[in-house]
Amino acid sequence: MLTRQGMLVAIGSGALIVAGRLLGVLELFLLGVTGAALVVIALAVVWLRRIRLEVLREVVPARVHAGTPSRVDLSVNNIGLSRSPVMRAVDPVSGTRGANLLIGPLAPNTAARASYRLPTERRGVLAIGPLTLELSDPFGLARATLPGANVTNLTVYPPIHRLTSLPPTGGADPHSGLEHRRTLNRGGSDFYALRQFVVGDELRRVHWPSTARHDELMVRQDELPWQGRLAVVVDNTQGRLPEEGLDLAVSIAASVVVAAHQKGNLVRVVTGDGSDSSYLSGNAQVESLLEMLAVLEPHRRAALNTALDRAAMQQRTGGVVVITGELDSSRVSAVRRLSRSFSWVTSVVIDKTAWDPTADVEGLPMASRRAVRVSKNAPFPLVWNAAMASGIGDVA
């Protein structure tokens, strides 16, 4: 195809040919013919050139936490018999202008390597590609596009804070492993909790669909005596928290999930739009929870009460952490009602000053194991670790 420059030359050449014929000026006619011939030759050079290339692209690493560096390693190998021309590698990256790299001529059986960094400042999933290689004639009049690599994704998890303490997650219920759903969706039938296979497990308990999905043996848990359970409720109601506030709420949720998992608890995430992960264990399942949080966005049909009702379903014990914005009296009552289903309830209220540097009025401080307020002057995890270690609020 013609480049923008090639289109201008073609249009100009056509105009010169017409003007030369109408005005009887031979020089204009010849100049137009020369320009048209140059465009035709450029197209022929581009389309008749045979190039064989091998393109390898790798995202290193493919999953990171927000703020952690990640890069794309690109390798272009000339596997043909002739020298390749100068090429341009174009690799789109969602939310950015993408990468635009110039690759010099390559002799047969030689490769060019390049790397570029990816934006990881905010959680989410970055789509990278499809990568294409563009080659043009020496005058830049014509261009051909060659496929390079397909679309690949970079998952940016929420940032994680180190938490030294957690609220009680009592799970002494001998049936605490029962009635857990197996997928990250909003509905479906109840199912057993899943965990990684360990030596001694019976093969009949292997859950083969999850094994295929996570690329490691997963078994169903029928009994989890004395194992703690912690549910995390995230309020993603549209209008409750802006983008920066929801990012903070998601970071808090991810920190609690990782800390609870590291202490051997079953973990569960429930959101205001009805999404419910069920109780999960194992590194692969926790990564799926982090990915769920990475893509969480405000939802116009989400509601805190929806998440609270969902979290309380078929619940008998364990702890719950509710993360939301300011609570009015009705929402406070709804959170308190969770004590009927959970042995411990902790609410984390995100003050406006925590995400809006221009806000001046800060709510009353809260720092107990029952209620924590995150604000500009009381950042998470400082206020969380202090509140959980204080023991304040142990008596309801």
C-alpha positions in Angstrom: 0.0 0.0 0.0 1.0 3.6 -0.5 2.3 5.7 2.4 1.0 9.2 3.0 4.0 10.5 1.1 3.4 8.0 -1.7 -0.3 9.2 -2.0 0.8 12.8 -2.3 3.4 11.9 -5.0 0.8 9.9 -6.9 -1.8 12.7 -6.7 0.7 15.3 -7.7 2.0 13.2 -10.6 -1.5 12.7 -11.9 -2.2 16.5 -11.7 1.1 17.3 -13.6 0.2 14.8 -16.3 -3.2 16.4 -16.8 -1.8 19.9 -16.7 0.9 19.0 -19.1 -1.6 17.6 -21.6 -4.1 20.5 -21.3 -1.5 23.2 -21.4 0.8 21.6 -23.9 3.8 21.8 -21.6 6.0 18.8 -22.2 8.1 19.4 -19.1 5.1 19.1 -16.8 3.9 16.0 -18.6 7.4 14.3 -18.3 7.7 15.3 -14.6 4.3 13.7 -13.9 5.2 10.5 -15.8 8.4 10.3 -13.8 6.6 10.7 -10.5 4.0 8.1 -11.5 6.7 5.7 -12.6 8.5 6.1 -9.3 5.3 5.2 -7.4 4.8 2.1 -9.5 8.5 1.0 -9.0 8.2 1.6 -5.3 5.1 -0.7 -5.1 6.8 -3.3 -7.1 9.9 -3.2 -4.9 7.9 -3.7 -1.8 5.5 -6.4 -3.0 8.0 -8.5 -4.9 10.6 -8.6 -2.1 10.5 -12.0 -0.4 11.5 -11.9 3.3 11.4 -14.8 5.8 11.5 -13.7 9.4 11.0 -15.4 12.7 9.7 -13.1 15.5 9.8 -14.0 19.1 8.2 -11.8 21.8 8.2 -12.5 25.5 6.8 -10.5 28.4 9.1 -10.8 31.5 7.5 -11.3 33.9 3.9 -11.8 32.7 2.4 -11.1 36.1 3.6 -8.3 38.3 2.3 -6.1 41.2 1.6 -2.5 40.4 4.9 -0.5 40.4 7.0 -3.6 39.7 9.0 -3.4 36.4 8.0 -5.6 33.5 9.4 -5.5 29.9 9.0 -7.0 26.5 11.9 -8.9 25.0 11.7 -8.9 21.2 13.8 -11.0 18.8 13.6 -10.8 15.0 15.6 -13.5 13.1 16.2 -13.4 9.4 15.7 -17.1 8.3 15.7 -16.2 4.6 18.5 -16.4 2.0 18.8 -12.6 1.3 19.6 -9.6 3.3 16.5 -7.9 4.9 15.8 -4.2 4.4 15.3 -1.6 7.1 12.1 -2.5 9.0 9.9 -0.9 11.6 8.4 -3.0 14.4 5.0 -1.7 15.7 3.7 -3.2 18.9 0.5 -1.6 20.3 0.1 -1.5 24.1 -3.4 -0.7 25.5 -3.6 2.7 27.1 -0.3 3.9 25.5 1.1 4.8 22.1 2.8 1.4 22.0 6.3 0.6 20.9 7.8 1.8 17.6 11.2 0.3 16.9 13.5 0.6 13.9 15.3 -2.6 12.9 18.4 -2.3 10.7 19.2 -4.6 7.8 19.8 -8.3 8.8 22.1 -10.7 7.0 20.8 -14.3 6.6 20.7 -16.3 9.8 21.2 -13.2 12.0 18.9 -11.7 14.6 18.2 -8.3 16.1 17.1 -8.0 19.7 15.4 -5.2 21.5 13.5 -4.6 24.7 11.1 -2.0 26.0 9.4 -1.4 29.4 5.7 -1.7 30.0 3.6 0.7 32.1 2.8 -1.0 35.4 1.8 2.0 37.5 -1.8 0.9 37.8 -3.5 -2.5 38.2 -5.3 -4.1 35.3 -4.6 -6.2 32.2 -2.5 -4.7 29.5 -3.1 -6.1 26.0 0.2 -6.1 23.9 0.0 -6.5 20.2 -0.6 -7.7 17.6 3.0 -6.9 16.6 3.6 -6.1 12.9 6.7 -5.4 10.8 6.6 -2.6 8.3 9.0 -2.4 5.4 9.1 0.3 2.7 11.0 1.3 -0.4 14.1 3.6 -0.2 11.9 6.7 -1.0 9.2 5.9 1.6 6.5 5.8 -1.0 5.1 2.3 -0.5 4.8 0.1 2.5 4.1 -3.6 3.2 3.0 -5.0 6.6 4.1 -8.4 7.8 2.5 -10.2 10.8 4.9 -10.6 13.7 3.3 -11.8 16.9 -0.2 -12.3 18.3 -1.8 -10.5 21.2 -0.4 -11.3 24.7 -1.4 -9.9 28.1 0.4 -8.5 31.1 -1.5 -8.8 34.3 -0.8 -6.1 36.8 -1.9 -7.1 40.3 -2.8 -4.5 42.9 0.1 -3.4 45.1 0.6 -5.5 48.3 1.3 -4.2 51.7 3.0 -6.3 54.4 0.5 -7.0 57.2 1.9 -8.3 60.5 -1.5 -9.2 62.1 -5.0 -10.2 61.1 -8.4 -10.2 62.8 -9.6 -13.6 64.2 -10.4 -16.1 61.5 -11.7 -18.8 63.7 -12.7 -21.8 61.6 -13.2 -24.6 64.2 -16.3 -25.8 62.3 -15.5 -29.4 61.3 -17.4 -28.9 58.1 -15.6 -25.7 57.2 -14.4 -27.1 53.9 -17.9 -27.8 52.6 -20.3 -25.8 50.4 -17.7 -23.8 48.5 -18.1 -23.0 44.8 -15.4 -23.8 42.4 -15.2 -20.9 40.0 -15.0 -17.1 40.1 -18.5 -16.3 39.0 -21.7 -14.9 40.3 -23.8 -18.0 40.3 -23.6 -21.7 39.9 -23.9 -24.7 42.2 -22.1 -25.2 45.5 -18.8 -27.2 45.4 -15.9 -28.3 47.7 -12.9 -26.1 48.3 -9.9 -26.8 46.2 -6.2 -27.0 47.2 -2.9 -28.2 45.8 -2.1 -31.9 45.8 0.2 -33.2 48.5 1.8 -36.6 48.9 -0.7 -38.9 50.5 -3.8 -37.5 48.9 -6.1 -40.0 47.2 -6.2 -39.8 43.4 -10.0 -40.1 43.5 -10.2 -36.7 45.1 -8.3 -35.0 42.2 -10.5 -32.4 40.5 -9.4 -32.8 36.8 -11.0 -29.6 35.3 -9.2 -27.4 37.8 -6.0 -29.4 37.4 -6.1 -28.7 33.6 -6.9 -25.1 34.2 -4.1 -24.4 36.8 -1.5 -26.8 35.3 -1.0 -28.5 38.7 -2.8 -31.2 40.6 -5.8 -29.9 42.5 -7.8 -31.9 45.0 -11.2 -31.4 46.6 -11.2 -30.7 50.4 -13.9 -32.5 52.3 -12.8 -31.6 55.7 -10.7 -28.6 57.0 -10.8 -29.0 60.8 -9.5 -26.0 62.7 -8.6 -24.1 59.6 -9.4 -20.4 59.6 -11.5 -18.7 57.0 -11.5 -15.0 56.0 -13.9 -13.3 53.6 -13.0 -10.0 52.1 -15.9 -7.8 50.9 -15.1 -4.9 48.5 -17.7 -2.2 47.8 -17.4 -1.3 44.1 -20.6 0.6 43.9 -20.5 3.2 41.2 -20.1 6.7 42.8 -19.0 5.4 46.2 -15.3 5.6 45.5 -13.6 7.2 42.5 -10.9 5.5 40.5 -8.2 6.3 43.0 -10.3 5.3 45.9 -11.2 2.0 44.4 -7.6 1.3 43.6 -6.8 1.8 47.3 -9.7 -0.4 48.3 -8.5 -3.2 46.0 -4.9 -2.8 47.3 -6.2 -3.2 50.8 -8.2 -6.3 49.8 -5.3 -7.9 48.0 -3.0 -7.3 51.0 -5.5 -8.9 53.4 -6.0 -11.9 51.0 -2.3 -12.5 50.7 -1.6 -12.2 54.4 -4.5 -14.5 55.3 -3.3 -17.1 52.7 0.3 -17.0 54.0 -1.1 -17.8 57.5 -2.8 -20.9 56.1 -6.4 -19.6 56.0 -9.0 -20.2 53.4 -9.7 -16.9 51.6 -12.7 -15.5 49.8 -13.5 -12.3 47.9 -17.0 -10.9 47.5 -17.8 -7.7 45.5 -20.8 -5.4 45.3 -21.7 -6.6 41.8 -22.4 -10.1 43.1 -19.1 -11.7 42.2 -18.1 -14.4 44.7 -14.9 -16.5 44.5 -15.9 -18.9 47.3 -13.2 -20.0 49.8 -10.0 -21.0 48.1 -6.6 -22.2 49.0 -3.4 -22.8 47.1 -1.1 -20.4 45.3 -2.8 -20.8 41.9 -6.2 -19.9 43.5 -4.8 -16.9 45.3 -3.4 -15.7 42.0 -6.9 -16.0 40.5 -8.2 -13.8 43.3 -5.5 -11.2 42.7 -6.5 -11.2 39.0 -10.1 -10.8 39.9 -9.2 -7.8 42.0 -6.9 -6.4 39.3 -9.8 -6.0 36.8 -12.4 -4.9 39.4 -14.2 -1.7 38.2 -17.1 0.3 39.5 -20.4 -1.2 38.6 -23.7 0.8 38.3 -25.7 -2.2 39.6 -23.3 -2.9 42.5 -24.4 -2.3 46.1 -22.8 -2.9 49.4 -25.8 -4.7 50.8 -25.7 -7.1 47.8 -22.1 -8.0 48.8 -22.9 -8.3 52.5 -25.9 -10.6 51.8 -23.8 -12.7 49.4 -21.0 -13.0 52.0 -23.4 -14.1 54.7 -25.0 -16.9 52.6 -24.4 -20.4 54.2 -21.8 -18.9 56.5 -21.3 -20.2 60.0 -18.0 -19.0 61.3 -14.7 -17.3 60.4 -13.8 -13.6 59.9 -14.9 -11.0 57.4 -13.2 -7.7 56.4 -15.5 -5.1 54.8 -13.8 -2.4 52.7 -15.8 0.6 51.7 -16.2 4.4 51.7 -18.0 6.4 54.3 -20.8 4.4 56.1 -24.2 5.9 56.9 -26.4 4.5 59.6 -28.1 2.0 57.4 -24.9 0.6 56.1 -23.4 0.5 59.6 -26.4 -1.6 60.6 -26.0 -3.9 57.6 -22.3 -4.5 58.4 -23.2 -5.2 62.1 -25.7 -7.9 61.0 -22.8 -9.9 59.6 -21.9 -10.9 63.2 -24.8 -13.3 62.9 -22.9 -15.3 60.3 -19.3 -14.5 61.1 -17.4 -14.9 64.4 -15.5 -11.6 63.7 -16.3 -8.5 61.6 -13.8 -5.8 60.7 -14.8 -2.8 58.6 -12.2 -0.7 56.8 -13.5 2.8 55.9 -11.5 4.8 53.3 -11.6 8.5 54.1 -11.7 11.0 51.3 -8.3 12.4 52.3 -6.7 9.0 51.5 -7.2 9.4 47.8 -7.9 13.2 47.4 -4.9 15.4 48.3 -7.1 18.5 48.1 -9.6 17.3 50.8 -9.2 19.1 54.1 -11.8 17.6 56.4 -10.8 14.2 57.8 -13.2 11.9 59.6 -12.8 10.8 63.2 -9.9 8.3 63.5 -10.8 4.6 64.0 -8.1 2.1 64.9 -9.5 -1.1 66.5 -9.8 -4.6 65.4 -13.4 -3.9 64.7 -13.1 -0.7 62.7 -10.2 0.9 60.9 -10.2 4.3 59.1 -7.6 4.9 56.4 -6.8 8.5 55.8 -4.1 10.9 54.7 -2.7 10.9 58.3 -3.4 7.3 58.9 -2.3 5.3 55.9 -2.8 1.6 55.4 -0.9 -0.6 56.5 0.4 1.6 59.4 -3.0 2.0 60.9 -4.0 -1.6 60.2 -1.0 -3.2 61.8 -1.3 -0.9 64.9 -5.0 -1.6 65.2 -4.7 -5.4 64.8 -1.8 -5.6 67.3 -3.5 -3.4 69.9 -6.2 -5.8 70.9 -8.7 -3.0 71.1 -12.2 -4.1 70.1 -11.7 -7.7 71.2 -14.8 -7.4 73.3 -17.9 -6.8 71.2 
